[in-house]
């Protein structure tokens, strides 16, 4: 079988602990480039135990299999108190695209609006610039994804602690187990 040419950057962390500052700087540059040009990346050889990953993935699938009403209970109603539930961007996506915070359902977010904001600040990647040139705002379609994220678990961040779903059973434990792996 031939190798598949993947446009998503794959960054190898296998030697991170043993690398020189210059080598770490190169890895950081790869991450920076990926974030600016593609918007996301994959990491291999990160050291997270496969059982931890598998449990988190199973519980994530179970969450997205819940009814829409059950999932929408985890959309923040007050961004000031808990900013992880509004139509913003970050962590767990069923389609593994750019994500949102808290739970946001299908057709509830449009990536294009974020690209337009970046463009107004002169911070648009070449990929985003091509997309913006291709369609007018009226032609932009809502994203075909649903998302759930928990925000940082770090009291020093000054942000609220994660408010994770209580269903499906084991979701919160699986996600915190994955999140806290060191």
N, CA, C and O of each residue as an XYZ file, in Angstrom:
728
protein
N       0.833     -1.172      0.000
C       0.000      0.000      0.000
C       0.886      1.247      0.000
O       1.857      1.324      0.753
N       0.549      2.215     -0.842
C       1.326      3.446     -0.951
C       1.017      4.366      0.226
O      -0.089      4.356      0.766
N       1.993      5.143      0.604
C       1.804      6.108      1.685
C       0.848      7.200      1.227
O       0.844      7.581      0.056
N       0.047      7.694      2.145
C      -0.898      8.762      1.844
C      -0.225     10.097      2.148
O       0.362     10.280      3.214
N      -0.317     11.025      1.198
C       0.227     12.361      1.405
C      -0.757     13.143      2.269
O      -1.852     13.477      1.819
N      -0.373     13.429      3.492
C      -1.256     14.082      4.455
C      -0.884     15.557      4.595
O       0.259     15.869      4.928
N      -1.831     16.477      4.346
C      -1.515     17.899      4.487
C      -1.419     18.364      5.940
O      -0.961     19.475      6.208
N      -1.848     17.524      6.870
C      -1.792     17.887      8.288
C      -0.386     17.601      8.801
O       0.074     16.462      8.728
N       0.302     18.608      9.316
C       1.659     18.380      9.826
C       1.661     17.368     10.977
O       0.834     17.438     11.886
N       2.602     16.434     10.916
C       2.777     15.441     11.973
C       4.109     15.749     12.652
O       5.168     15.670     12.029
N       4.046     16.100     13.930
C       5.238     16.522     14.666
C       5.626     15.421     15.640
O       4.806     14.949     16.428
N       6.890     15.021     15.572
C       7.391     13.892     16.360
C       8.023     14.378     17.664
O       8.978     15.154     17.651
N       7.474     13.910     18.794
C       7.974     14.279     20.111
C       8.862     13.206     20.727
O       9.210     13.292     21.905
N       9.228     12.208     19.952
C       9.972     11.068     20.498
C      11.230     11.497     21.259
O      11.524     10.958     22.326
N      11.945     12.428     20.732
C      13.224     12.825     21.338
C      13.153     14.133     22.126
O      14.192     14.685     22.486
N      11.929     14.647     22.405
C      11.791     15.953     23.053
C      12.630     16.080     24.318
O      13.345     17.070     24.475
N      12.566     15.120     25.212
C      13.272     15.214     26.494
C      14.785     15.226     26.333
O      15.488     15.808     27.159
N      15.295     14.592     25.281
C      16.738     14.474     25.109
C      17.301     15.489     24.111
O      18.493     15.457     23.805
N      16.467     16.377     23.609
C      16.946     17.296     22.586
C      17.663     18.504     23.167
O      17.512     18.849     24.339
N      18.442     19.128     22.306
C      19.129     20.368     22.675
C      18.140     21.521     22.572
O      17.075     21.365     21.973
N      18.468     22.665     23.138
C      17.586     23.836     22.988
C      17.335     24.179     21.509
O      16.238     24.607     21.149
N      18.334     23.993     20.671
C      18.170     24.279     19.241
C      17.165     23.314     18.599
O      16.346     23.722     17.776
N      17.234     22.029     18.982
C      16.298     21.048     18.440
C      14.878     21.322     18.941
O      13.913     21.185     18.189
N      14.758     21.708     20.207
C      13.441     22.059     20.733
C      12.891     23.281     19.999
O      11.698     23.348     19.703
N      13.749     24.230     19.713
C      13.325     25.416     18.978
C      12.784     25.039     17.598
O      11.824     25.645     17.123
N      13.388     24.053     16.959
C      12.917     23.581     15.653
C      11.526     22.955     15.780
O      10.659     23.186     14.936
N      11.317     22.169     16.828
C       9.989     21.562     17.052
C       8.958     22.665     17.303
O       7.849     22.610     16.771
N       9.317     23.654     18.104
C       8.423     24.772     18.381
C       8.105     25.521     17.083
O       6.968     25.942     16.873
N       9.098     25.684     16.221
C       8.867     26.342     14.920
C       7.908     25.534     14.057
O       7.063     26.107     13.368
N       8.030     24.205     14.087
C       7.109     23.362     13.328
C       5.671     23.548     13.824
O       4.735     23.629     13.028
N       5.513     23.614     15.139
C       4.183     23.824     15.716
C       3.649     25.196     15.322
O       2.491     25.325     14.927
N       4.480     26.206     15.427
C       4.076     27.566     15.057
C       3.642     27.640     13.597
O       2.605     28.220     13.278
N       4.443     27.048     12.713
C       4.113     27.042     11.277
C       2.789     26.328     11.031
O       1.950     26.803     10.266
N       2.607     25.186     11.684
C       1.372     24.416     11.509
C       0.154     25.226     11.965
O      -0.881     25.224     11.299
N       0.280     25.907     13.084
C      -0.840     26.693     13.595
C      -1.176     27.867     12.678
O      -2.348     28.192     12.487
N      -0.161     28.498     12.117
C      -0.404     29.636     11.233
C      -0.912     29.218      9.864
O      -1.777     29.886      9.297
N      -0.394     28.132      9.327
C      -0.717     27.762      7.948
C      -1.890     26.791      7.809
O      -2.641     26.883      6.838
N      -2.065     25.872      8.743
C      -3.120     24.856      8.636
C      -4.184     25.067      9.718
O      -5.377     24.898      9.469
N      -3.743     25.433     10.905
C      -4.678     25.645     11.999
C      -4.661     24.528     13.022
O      -5.235     24.680     14.101
N      -4.029     23.426     12.723
C      -3.887     22.332     13.668
C      -2.790     21.400     13.195
O      -2.262     21.561     12.095
N      -2.443     20.420     14.028
C      -1.372     19.487     13.713
C      -1.595     18.219     14.511
O      -2.436     18.182     15.410
N      -0.847     17.187     14.184
C      -0.879     15.935     14.951
C       0.492     15.736     15.588
O       1.516     16.145     15.043
N       0.483     15.102     16.748
C       1.736     14.792     17.437
C       1.844     13.280     17.539
O       0.890     12.601     17.919
N       3.017     12.763     17.197
C       3.254     11.331     17.387
C       4.366     11.154     18.411
O       5.167     12.057     18.649
N       4.394      9.968     19.010
C       5.396      9.645     20.035
C       5.342     10.640     21.198
O       6.375     11.114     21.670
N       4.130     10.947     21.650
C       3.903     11.920     22.718
C       3.986     11.312     24.101
O       4.060     12.044     25.088
N       3.975      9.990     24.203
C       4.130      9.338     25.494
C       2.839      9.070     26.249
O       2.885      8.563     27.369
N       1.692      9.392     25.671
C       0.424      9.096     26.339
C       0.099      7.623     26.105
O       0.095      7.153     24.967
N      -0.170      6.904     27.184
C      -0.461      5.476     27.111
C      -1.682      5.219     26.223
O      -2.682      5.928     26.334
N      -1.611      4.228     25.355
C      -2.691      3.934     24.426
C      -3.998      3.595     25.143
O      -5.068      3.920     24.628
N      -3.948      2.954     26.309
C      -5.171      2.661     27.053
C      -5.881      3.940     27.501
O      -7.110      4.000     27.497
N      -5.115      4.959     27.887
C      -5.689      6.247     28.281
C      -6.367      6.886     27.076
O      -7.478      7.404     27.189
N      -5.705      6.851     25.926
C      -6.265      7.415     24.693
C      -7.537      6.662     24.299
O      -8.551      7.281     23.977
N      -7.484      5.343     24.324
C      -8.641      4.529     23.922
C      -9.851      4.800     24.803
O     -10.969      4.933     24.305
N      -9.629      4.883     26.120
C     -10.736      5.153     27.044
C     -11.336      6.528     26.756
O     -12.557      6.670     26.697
N     -10.496      7.528     26.578
C     -10.971      8.877     26.274
C     -11.756      8.884     24.963
O     -12.804      9.525     24.882
N     -11.279      8.194     23.954
C     -11.970      8.163     22.660
C     -13.320      7.459     22.764
O     -14.295      7.912     22.165
N     -13.394      6.379     23.499
C     -14.667      5.660     23.675
C     -15.679      6.560     24.386
O     -16.832      6.656     23.966
N     -15.246      7.216     25.457
C     -16.154      8.084     26.210
C     -16.555      9.310     25.390
O     -17.677      9.799     25.517
N     -15.654      9.802     24.560
C     -15.978     10.919     23.679
C     -17.049     10.505     22.671
O     -18.005     11.245     22.441
N     -16.892      9.332     22.073
C     -17.900      8.823     21.138
C     -19.237      8.671     21.851
O     -20.284      9.027     21.310
N     -19.194      8.137     23.072
C     -20.421      7.975     23.844
C     -21.103      9.330     24.092
O     -22.328      9.433     24.030
N     -20.302     10.364     24.371
C     -20.869     11.698     24.572
C     -21.576     12.169     23.306
O     -22.722     12.616     23.366
N     -20.910     12.074     22.174
C     -21.500     12.569     20.934
C     -22.672     11.723     20.455
O     -23.441     12.160     19.599
N     -22.816     10.522     20.998
C     -23.974      9.676     20.689
C     -25.208     10.049     21.519
O     -26.302      9.551     21.253
N     -25.041     10.920     22.522
C     -26.186     11.368     23.327
C     -27.148     12.175     22.456
O     -26.792     12.597     21.356
N     -28.358     12.386     22.948
C     -29.329     13.218     22.222
C     -28.821     14.654     22.166
O     -27.996     15.064     22.983
N     -29.317     15.406     21.205
C     -28.948     16.816     21.078
C     -29.296     17.562     22.366
O     -28.494     18.362     22.850
N     -30.470     17.313     22.920
C     -30.873     17.992     24.162
C     -29.898     17.715     25.300
O     -29.544     18.620     26.055
N     -29.469     16.471     25.420
C     -28.525     16.117     26.498
C     -27.198     16.852     26.307
O     -26.620     17.346     27.276
N     -26.712     16.928     25.071
C     -25.438     17.607     24.816
C     -25.558     19.116     25.001
O     -24.643     19.756     25.519
N     -26.680     19.680     24.581
C     -26.851     21.129     24.688
C     -26.924     21.607     26.134
O     -26.770     22.800     26.396
N     -27.156     20.702     27.067
C     -27.128     21.071     28.484
C     -25.737     21.538     28.906
O     -25.589     22.162     29.957
N     -24.734     21.248     28.114
C     -23.351     21.606     28.436
C     -22.863     22.819     27.654
O     -21.657     23.019     27.507
N     -23.796     23.629     27.153
C     -23.461     24.893     26.505
C     -23.565     25.976     27.564
O     -24.609     26.139     28.195
N     -22.483     26.715     27.759
C     -22.475     27.763     28.783
C     -23.454     28.862     28.420
O     -23.516     29.295     27.269
N     -24.212     29.306     29.395
C     -25.150     30.393     29.186
C     -24.571     31.741     29.613
O     -25.174     32.783     29.352
N     -23.418     31.732     30.261
C     -22.819     32.963     30.758
C     -21.307     32.916     30.515
O     -20.559     32.307     31.280
N     -20.887     33.560     29.454
C     -19.472     33.530     29.082
C     -18.577     34.184     30.132
O     -17.405     33.826     30.247
N     -19.107     35.130     30.896
C     -18.317     35.773     31.945
C     -17.961     34.789     33.054
O     -16.841     34.804     33.564
N     -18.922     33.926     33.430
C     -18.691     32.960     34.497
C     -17.955     31.725     34.007
O     -17.106     31.173     34.707
N     -18.289     31.302     32.798
C     -17.672     30.085     32.252
C     -17.546     30.224     30.738
O     -18.505     29.976     30.008
N     -16.361     30.621     30.265
C     -16.206     30.939     28.845
C     -16.129     29.735     27.909
O     -15.883     29.913     26.716
N     -16.327     28.530     28.404
C     -16.202     27.336     27.576
C     -17.558     26.786     27.186
O     -17.908     25.679     27.595
N     -18.314     27.512     26.424
C     -19.615     27.028     26.004
C     -20.246     27.967     25.013
O     -21.358     27.728     24.542
N     -19.562     29.011     24.698
C     -20.025     29.951     23.695
C     -19.407     29.547     22.359
O     -18.560     28.656     22.291
N     -19.838     30.205     21.328
C     -19.341     29.861     19.996
C     -17.978     30.507     19.778
O     -17.844     31.488     19.047
N     -16.981     29.937     20.427
C     -15.602     30.380     20.319
C     -14.802     29.168     19.852
O     -15.403     28.281     19.246
N     -13.509     29.060     20.081
C     -12.781     27.923     19.544
C     -11.818     27.200     20.489
O     -11.018     27.859     21.153
N     -11.870     25.853     20.572
C     -10.742     25.041     21.107
C     -10.782     23.520     21.154
O      -9.986     23.117     20.306
N     -11.332     22.567     21.742
C     -10.748     21.221     22.000
C     -11.329     19.938     21.395
O     -10.672     19.437     20.482
N     -12.402     19.367     21.748
C     -12.817     18.028     21.330
C     -13.834     18.095     20.196
O     -14.955     18.552     20.418
N     -13.495     17.669     19.030
C     -14.439     17.740     17.923
C     -14.701     16.372     17.331
O     -13.784     15.570     17.152
N     -15.946     16.117     17.035
C     -16.307     14.849     16.423
C     -15.570     14.675     15.100
O     -15.159     13.564     14.766
N     -15.399     15.749     14.347
C     -14.751     15.626     13.040
C     -13.272     15.992     13.119
O     -12.586     15.968     12.097
N     -12.775     16.322     14.272
C     -11.376     16.678     14.495
C     -10.926     17.831     13.613
O      -9.803     17.815     13.109
N     -11.763     18.814     13.420
C     -11.424     20.053     12.742
C     -11.164     21.112     13.783
O     -10.976     20.803     14.960
N     -11.151     22.389     13.348
C     -11.006     23.443     14.337
C     -12.176     23.310     15.295
O     -13.277     22.936     14.890
N     -11.947     23.608     16.529
C     -12.940     23.259     17.540
C     -13.579     24.468     18.182
O     -13.272     25.613     17.848
N     -14.452     24.195     19.089
C     -15.170     25.217     19.823
C     -15.044     24.938     21.313
O     -14.439     23.945     21.715
N     -15.611     25.809     22.125
C     -15.509     25.615     23.561
C     -16.851     25.240     24.139
O     -17.883     25.694     23.647
N     -16.859     24.408     25.191
C     -18.111     23.878     25.704
C     -18.727     22.999     24.630
O     -18.017     22.488     23.763
N     -20.044     22.818     24.677
C     -20.697     22.072     23.592
C     -21.298     23.056     22.607
O     -21.996     23.993     22.996
N     -21.028     22.840     21.348
C     -21.645     23.595     20.255
C     -22.060     22.580     19.203
O     -21.242     21.777     18.754
N     -23.314     22.612     18.813
C     -23.862     21.619     17.889
C     -23.592     21.898     16.425
O     -22.993     22.910     16.063
N     -24.051     20.969     15.585
C     -23.910     21.093     14.139
C     -24.519     22.401     13.649
O     -25.558     22.839     14.144
N     -23.869     23.011     12.685
C     -24.341     24.217     12.008
C     -24.478     25.422     12.933
O     -25.212     26.357     12.614
N     -23.789     25.420     14.069
C     -23.889     26.511     15.038
C     -22.690     27.457     14.991
O     -22.671     28.467     15.694
N     -21.708     27.143     14.181
C     -20.494     27.947     14.119
C     -20.034     27.996     12.668
O     -20.227     27.043     11.913
N     -19.426     29.112     12.285
C     -18.889     29.246     10.940
C     -17.435     29.670     11.050
O     -17.137     30.760     11.538
N     -16.537     28.818     10.603
C     -15.111     29.107     10.660
C     -14.797     30.412      9.947
O     -13.922     31.165     10.374
N     -15.494     30.674      8.886
C     -15.223     31.863      8.086
C     -15.235     33.139      8.920
O     -14.414     34.025      8.682
N     -16.137     33.261      9.887
C     -16.204     34.486     10.684
C     -14.905     34.706     11.446
O     -14.463     35.846     11.595
N     -14.289     33.635     11.929
C     -12.995     33.754     12.599
C     -11.894     34.149     11.633
O     -11.006     34.929     11.978
N     -11.954     33.606     10.411
C     -10.951     33.970      9.402
C     -11.072     35.443      9.035
O     -10.063     36.119      8.832
N     -12.307     35.946      8.948
C     -12.497     37.358      8.616
C     -11.930     38.258      9.702
O     -11.346     39.300      9.405
N     -12.100     37.859     10.967
C     -11.549     38.643     12.064
C     -10.023     38.651     11.990
O      -9.399     39.695     12.178
N      -9.417     37.489     11.716
C      -7.964     37.429     11.574
C      -7.492     38.299     10.413
O      -6.492     39.008     10.529
N      -8.213     38.245      9.296
C      -7.827     39.028      8.120
C      -7.856     40.520      8.421
O      -7.005     41.271      7.943
N      -8.842     40.952      9.219
C      -8.939     42.374      9.558
C      -7.745     42.833     10.389
O      -7.435     44.023     10.436
N      -7.075     41.883     11.044
C      -5.896     42.190     11.860
C      -4.593     41.893     11.114
O      -3.505     42.050     11.668
N      -4.711     41.462      9.853
C      -3.524     41.131      9.063
C      -2.859     39.837      9.482
O      -1.664     39.655      9.249
N      -3.611     38.929     10.099
C      -3.034     37.683     10.618
C      -3.598     36.452      9.917
O      -3.794     35.412     10.547
N      -3.858     36.563      8.628
C      -4.472     35.460      7.898
C      -3.424     34.569      7.248
O      -2.489     35.065      6.619
N      -3.575     33.248      7.399
C      -2.683     32.304      6.745
C      -2.988     32.273      5.252
O      -4.046     32.739      4.828
N      -2.077     31.732      4.454
C      -2.317     31.643      3.014
C      -3.525     30.762      2.720
O      -4.280     31.036      1.787
N      -3.713     29.707      3.508
C      -4.862     28.817      3.328
C      -6.162     29.577      3.593
O      -7.115     29.459      2.824
N      -6.205     30.350      4.667
C      -7.401     31.128      4.993
C      -7.644     32.218      3.956
O      -8.789     32.468      3.581
N      -6.582     32.869      3.490
C      -6.730     33.910      2.473
C      -7.351     33.339      1.201
O      -8.200     33.981      0.583
N      -6.935     32.148      0.811
C      -7.515     31.494     -0.369
C      -9.005     31.232     -0.154
O      -9.813     31.455     -1.056
N      -9.366     30.759      1.040
C     -10.774     30.482      1.355
C     -11.585     31.766      1.344
O     -12.694     31.794      0.810
N     -11.047     32.829      1.929
C     -11.761     34.102      1.952
C     -11.976     34.647      0.546
O     -13.028     35.214      0.249
N     -10.986     34.477     -0.314
C     -11.106     34.957     -1.687
C     -12.129     34.157     -2.489
O     -12.704     34.666     -3.451
N     -12.353     32.917     -2.095
C     -13.215     32.021     -2.860
C     -14.709     32.258     -2.645
O     -15.506     31.943     -3.528
N     -15.103     32.796     -1.513
C     -16.524     32.937     -1.200
C     -16.821     34.286     -0.565
O     -15.975     34.872      0.110
N     -18.008     34.758     -0.789
C     -18.464     35.947     -0.079
C     -19.077     35.492      1.234
O     -19.330     34.302      1.421
N     -19.317     36.415      2.136
C     -19.892     36.074      3.428
C     -21.235     35.365      3.248
O     -21.524     34.409      3.967
N     -22.048     35.812      2.312
C     -23.354     35.206      2.105
C     -23.243     33.756      1.646
O     -24.169     32.973      1.858
N     -22.125     33.385      1.021
C     -21.937     32.024      0.536
C     -21.352     31.092      1.593
O     -21.362     29.873      1.421
N     -20.842     31.661      2.684
C     -20.204     30.840      3.715
C     -21.234     29.936      4.381
O     -22.301     30.393      4.792
N     -20.913     28.670      4.482
C     -21.807     27.703      5.103
C     -21.378     27.440      6.540
O     -20.185     27.465      6.842
N     -22.340     27.187      7.431
C     -21.968     26.814      8.799
C     -21.167     25.509      8.802
O     -21.306     24.680      7.903
N     -20.351     25.347      9.801
C     -19.492     24.171      9.904
C     -20.306     22.916     10.209
O     -21.251     22.950     10.997
N     -19.927     21.818      9.577
C     -20.587     20.526      9.771
C     -19.833     19.740     10.837
O     -19.215     18.714     10.553
N     -19.895     20.234     12.051
C     -19.211     19.576     13.160
C     -19.929     19.930     14.446
O     -20.697     20.890     14.503
N     -19.671     19.150     15.469
C     -20.098     19.503     16.810
C     -18.882     19.391     17.705
O     -17.980     18.596     17.441
N     -18.854     20.185     18.762
C     -17.651     20.290     19.590
C     -17.980     20.243     21.079
O     -19.093     20.551     21.505
N     -16.975     19.847     21.850
C     -17.051     19.915     23.312
C     -15.642     20.130     23.831
O     -14.738     19.363     23.501
N     -15.443     21.160     24.638
C     -14.123     21.334     25.248
C     -14.272     21.720     26.707
O     -15.349     22.110     27.156
N     -13.169     21.603     27.441
C     -13.257     21.815     28.874
C     -12.415     22.970     29.371
O     -12.528     23.308     30.550
N     -11.600     23.585     28.581
C     -10.757     24.661     29.059
C      -9.607     24.141     29.901
O      -9.475     22.931     30.085
N      -8.771     25.037     30.416
C      -7.589     24.613     31.160
C      -7.917     24.090     32.553
O      -8.858     24.550     33.200
N      -7.135     23.133     32.996
C      -7.251     22.639     34.366
C      -6.012     23.119     35.104
O      -5.103     22.340     35.391
N      -5.989     24.403     35.404
C      -4.827     25.009     36.025
C      -5.285     26.235     36.814
O      -5.553     27.282     36.224
N      -5.378     26.120     38.132
C      -5.831     27.262     38.927
C      -5.006     28.525     38.691
O      -5.530     29.632     38.809
N      -3.728     28.377     38.360
C      -2.869     29.537     38.128
C      -3.257     30.311     36.871
O      -2.836     31.455     36.698
N      -4.060     29.698     35.986
C      -4.450     30.373     34.749
C      -5.426     31.513     35.020
O      -5.582     32.409     34.190
N      -6.087     31.483     36.185
C      -7.075     32.498     36.486
C      -8.421     32.231     35.821
O      -9.352     33.024     35.960
N      -8.522     31.124     35.105
C      -9.764     30.752     34.430
C     -10.532     29.738     35.257
O      -9.947     29.050     36.093
N     -11.843     29.636     35.034
C     -12.627     28.670     35.809
C     -12.175     27.239     35.557
O     -11.699     26.904     34.472
N     -12.331     26.407     36.571
C     -12.010     24.979     36.422
C     -12.953     24.344     35.407
O     -14.059     24.843     35.200
N     -12.536     23.253     34.774
C     -13.404     22.574     33.810
C     -14.736     22.159     34.425
O     -14.791     21.705     35.568
N     -15.794     22.319     33.664
C     -17.117     21.838     34.041
C     -17.475     20.758     33.021
O     -17.994     21.047     31.943
N     -17.191     19.531     33.377
C     -17.360     18.428     32.436
C     -18.723     17.764     32.562
O     -19.333     17.771     33.632
N     -19.194     17.191     31.462
C     -20.473     16.482     31.493
C     -20.480     15.342     32.509
O     -19.463     14.687     32.735
N     -21.648     15.119     33.117
C     -21.792     13.986     34.036
C     -22.246     12.744     33.284
O     -22.246     11.642     33.833
N     -22.631     12.927     32.029
C     -22.966     11.783     31.196
C     -22.209     11.898     29.888
O     -21.957     13.009     29.422
N     -21.856     10.822     29.310
C     -22.060      9.457     29.773
C     -21.177      9.163     30.997
O     -20.189      9.851     31.253
N     -21.561      8.136     31.730
C     -20.801      7.749     32.908
C     -19.352      7.494     32.520
O     -19.080      6.783     31.553
N     -18.432      8.069     33.268
C     -17.010      7.869     33.020
C     -16.383      8.908     32.104
O     -15.162      8.922     31.953
N     -17.178      9.782     31.484
C     -16.630     10.786     30.563
C     -15.643     11.707     31.270
O     -14.510     11.883     30.822
N     -16.091     12.295     32.385
C     -15.231     13.248     33.104
C     -13.923     12.615     33.547
O     -12.856     13.207     33.386
N     -14.003     11.405     34.109
C     -12.789     10.720     34.552
C     -11.850     10.402     33.405
O     -10.633     10.533     33.533
N     -12.421      9.981     32.277
C     -11.591      9.654     31.111
C     -10.891     10.895     30.576
O      -9.708     10.854     30.238
N     -11.631     12.004     30.501
C     -11.026     13.228     29.984
C     -10.008     13.827     30.937
O      -8.956     14.294     30.499
N     -10.296     13.821     32.228
C      -9.311     14.353     33.167
C      -8.084     13.448     33.213
O      -6.963     13.934     33.359
N      -8.286     12.144     33.091
C      -7.152     11.222     33.036
C      -6.259     11.498     31.843
O      -5.033     11.448     31.947
N      -6.871     11.785     30.721
C      -6.122     12.102     29.495
C      -5.445     13.465     29.627
O      -4.273     13.628     29.289
N      -6.205     14.438     30.125
C      -5.706     15.798     30.217
C      -4.530     15.922     31.168
O      -3.613     16.705     30.919
N      -4.544     15.158     32.259
C      -3.514     15.300     33.286
C      -2.302     14.402     33.067
O      -1.406     14.385     33.911
N      -2.241     13.658     31.969
C      -1.074     12.815     31.700
C       0.145     13.729     31.568
O       0.107     14.764     30.903
N       1.193     13.321     32.205
C       2.436     14.109     32.112
C       3.516     13.256     31.514
O       4.645     13.718     31.344
